[in-house]
Amino acid sequence: MSSQQQAKLAFIGCGGFATASLFPNIHLVPQIDLVAVCDIDEAKAQRNARNFGARRVYTDLHEMLDKEDLDGVFVIGPAPQQYELIPHVVTRGIPVYTEKPSANTSAEAKELAELAQTNGTWGQVGFMKRFADVYRMAQDIVARPEFGDVHLVKCKFSQGPYPQIWGIDSAKRAMLIGQLCHIFDLIRFFGGDVKTVQAMYHEATPTQFAYFANLEFVSGAMGQLDVNGLECRQGFRDIVEILQVVGFEANVVVEDMMHLRYQAPDDFTTVAPRAGRYVHEFKPTWTGIADTKATFGYRGEVEHFAKRCLGLVEGGPDLWDSYKSLQIGEAVYDSSHGARTVTIES
């Protein structure tokens, strides 16, 4: 464990997502010393250095990596750009934080994971749902002996039309990569690795479609996915997200990353045993979710990266998790477009 109090971190990429979702957490994580920022657009780099306290600005990542003594680097951009830039960091043995997914394909994501491992380092991937309050609560419940083994994981995610992005050949494939990789990681977080996938596809328009999939986990548990861009008109505004994890005579449901219901095996009162079902509920007031960066996991993932760079914590979503999430998306696509049952390589 390091005695160092702050991790010396830098950013490569000062675009919209990094500026809105990650940079604002810097001042709120005491374990971070923001040493430098880098972007080919110098105005963006200067802006973020000024607004978030970085001491130095670069437009060339190689110059920054040569001059700075860093404990970790954020590489944030579109997946193809991350796939191109991450090797420059990990080949120097420096840990990297990158957004989800780390690349466009599972093969490319595996390359990055292997490259980091070969160079004695690691990478964290921005699956922030793992750090969201309600999913952490759900994990705590699922880990209790009373919950029993996980037997079923069901997840529904819907939004509006999804665009064609990152040079991917179609929106129906792009959504599985750019958006639903979050959902695939979420079901692995609760159910473990996926062994087989059987999926169906229905299309209303090239940007509005649905996938339905049955999953078999390596553990023997079952899973079900309902993911679509049909239910809502606004693509990135009107989102529905529901996760259910079923144990033995117990289940927990999380809705829209804010509400949680837990039906425990035992009733919490003996007054009216015939009346069931008794449900424990978490339903925050507006004050409970006012700090959205913390509520939805963005601050937690940034803090985890800093602490792991210091040797204070272990684990967390890594480059291998990005690979496995992309594997599930590719299996859903292949199965629903003719391959029937797809077995995922372990």
N, C-alpha and C positions, 0 to 999 in steps of 0.2 A: 504494500500500500504506500502510495506517495505521501510525503509530508507536505508537499506543495499545496497551497491553499486555493489557487486558481489555475484553471487550465488555460493555456495560451492558444486561443482559437482564431481562425480567419475564415472569411467567406469568399468563395469564388461564385459569383452570380448575385447581382443586386436588382433582379427583375421584380415584377409585380407580386408573385407569390411569396418569395423570400421576404420582401419588404413588408408585406401585410401580415404574414402569419408567423414568421420565425424571428426576424430582427426585433420586434417589439418585446420579446421575452428576455433579451440579453440583459437589460438592467435589472430584471427581476430574479435572476439566477446568480447568487453571489459567488458561485464557483467559476464564473466566466471572466476572463480578461480578453476583450476583443482587441486583438493586436492589429489586424489589417483587413481590408476589404479589396476585392479585385473584380473588375468588370471591364469588358472591352469598350463599353460606353462610359467614358471617364466622368461625365456629368452624374450618372447614376451612382457611381462609386463615391464621388465626392459628397453627394446628397446623403447617402447612407452613413458615411463616415461622420458627417456633421450631426446627423440626427441620432445616431446610435453609439457614438463615442469611440469609433476606431481611430487609432493614432496615425496609421499610414494608409495611403491609397495607391493601388497599382492597376495598370491596364494589361499587364503581362503576368500570367500565373507563374511562369518559370522564374521570372525575376523575384516574385514574392516568395516562392518556395526556396529559392537560393539564399535570400537575405534574411528570412525570418526563422526563428527557432520555435516551431509550432508543436503543440500537443495534439492538435486535431484540426481538420478543415471541413467546412460545409461546402459541398458542391451542389448547387441548386440550379436546375434548368429543365428544359424538356428532356425526356428520357434518352433520345439519341445523343444529345449533347453531354449528358451525364456519362453515358457509356464511353464517349470519347475522352472526357476529362478525368474521370476517376483514376485511370491507370497512372497518370502523372503524379498523383498524390500517394497512392498505396505502394508504388514501386520504390518510394523513398522511405517506406516503413511507417508512414503517418496514417493514423486512423482517419476515416472519412465518414461524414454524415451526408446522405444523399436522399433526395425525395423519392417517393414511390412512383412507378417502379424504377428500378435502377437502370433498366434498358427496355427495349421494345419486345425482346423475345427471351424465352427461358434460356436458350443457348448462350446468348450474350450475357445474361445475368449470371449464369454459371461461370463464365469466363472471369467476370469481375470477382466473384466470391473466391475462386481458385487463385486468382492473382494476388488478392489480399493475403490469403492464407500462405501462399508461397513466400511472400515477403514479410511474414511474421507480424502481420497487422490484421485489422478487421474493419468492417464498415457497418454503420447503423443506417437503417432505411426508415423513412418517415411514415410508418404505419401508426399514426397518432391515436387511432381508436384504442389501441392497447393501453394508452395512458389516460383515456377519458374516464371521468368519475364513475359513470354508471357501469361501464364494462369492467372496471376494477372492482366495483362492488359485486358484480355478477361472478367474476373470477373467485372472489373471496367466498361467496356462497357455494359455488360448485366444488371448491376444495374442501368443504366441511364433510366430515364422515357421514353426517345425517343425509347428505344429498345422494350419496351412493355413486356408482359408476355412471358416466355419461353414456346414454343409450341413443339419443337422437338430438341433432342440431338442425334447426330450421332457420333460414334467413330470407327475408323479403326486402328487396331494395328497388325503389322505382323513382323515376324522375321524368323529365320531358325529353325532347329530341336531343340526340348526342351527335356532335360534329365529327367529321373525319379529321384526324390530327396526326402530327408527327410522321408524316409520310406513310402512314399505314394505309393499306389498300381499300379499306371500307370502314364506315362508321360502326357496323356490326362487329367488326374485329377490334376497332379502336376502343369501344366502350369496355370490352373485356380486359383491355390492357390499362387504359388511362384512368378509369373510374372503378371498375369492379375488382381490380386487384386488391383494393381495400377490403372488400367483402370476402374475397377468397382468403385473405390473411386472417380475417376475423373468425371465420369458421374453423380454420386450423388452430387458432388461439384457444378455442374451446373444445374442438373435437380431435385435434391431432392431425397427422398426415392423412391425406386422401389416397385411397388405393384405386378405386374405379369410379368412372363417371358415365352416366347415361343421360343424354340431354336432348331436348327438342327446341326448335326455333320457329317463331312466327313473326312475319314482317307485315307492317302496315304501310310504311314508307321506308326508304333507305336510311333514314335517321331515327325512325320510330319502330321499335321491334321488341320482342320478348324472348327470353330464354327460360326454360324450366328444366331443372336437372335433379336427378337422384344420385346420391353419393354413397359410397361405402368407405368408411374410414379404416385405416390399418388396424385399429383397435377392435373392429367388428361392429362398431356403432354405425348408425345410418344418418344420412344428411339429406336435406332438401333445399334447393335454391329456387326462388322466384325473383328474377331480376329483369326489369323492363324499362323502356322509355316511352310507354304508352299512357300511363295513368295521369300524367301531369303536362300542363302546357309549357311551363317555364322550365327549361332544362336544368339549370343549376340553382334554382330558387325553391321550387316545390318538390321536396324530397321526402320520401317515406322510407323508413328503415326500421325493421322489426327483427329482433333475434330471439329465438326461444331455445333453451337448453333443457333437455329432459333427463333427469336422473332416475332414481327408483322411488316411485311414489312421491316425487318432488319435481318441480320445474320452476324455472325463472324466465321471465320475459322482459326484454328491454325494448323500449319504443323511442325512436327518434333521438337517441343519444341523450335523453333527459329523464325518462320515466322508467321505473323498475317495479315489477311485481314478482313476489316470491311466494309460492305455495310450498310450505314445508311439509314433511311427512306427518308431523303431529299438529293437531289443532292448538291454537294458542289460548283457548278457553274450553272449559268443560261444561259450561252452562247450557249450551244447546248443541250437543254433538250431532244431532240429526240434520242441523241446518246447513253445515258446511257450504261452500268451501271457504276456509279462512286464508286470507292472503295478506302478507306483509307488503306494504307499498312505499316506495320512495317517489315523491312528487314534489320537486323543489318549488319554492316561491321564486319570484323574479330576482330577489336578492341572492338566491342560491346559484343562479346561472349568469349573474351580471358580469362576472369575470370569465368571458367565454373562452379566452385562450387557455385558461386553466381547466375549465369544465370539459372542453372537448379534446384535451390532450396535447395541445401544441407546446405549452410550457413544460409539461412533464417529459416530453421526448427531448427537448433541448436540454433540460436539466440532467436527464439520464446520460446524454452524450458527454456532457462536461464531466459528470461524476465518473463515468467509465474511463474517460481519458486520464483521470487522476487515480484510477484504481480503487475507487470507493464503492463501485457496484459492478455487477457482472450481468451478462445476458442482455436481453432486449432484442427487438426485431433487427435482424442483420441481413447481409447480402444474400445469405442462403435462403432466408425467408422470402426475399423478393423473387428468387429463382423458383421456389415452390409455389408461390402465389401465381406467377405467370404460367407455370405448368398446369395449374387447375384451369385457368382461362383458356389455354390452348386445347385442353381436353374437352371442355364444354363446347368450344367451336367445332372441333373435329367430330365429336360425337353427334352434335346437332346437324351437321352438314354431311352425314352419310356414314360415319364410322361406327355408329351404334355404341356399344360399350367400349370405352377407352381405359386401358390400364396405365396408370401413371408410374413412370420409372422412379424407383426409390433411390 
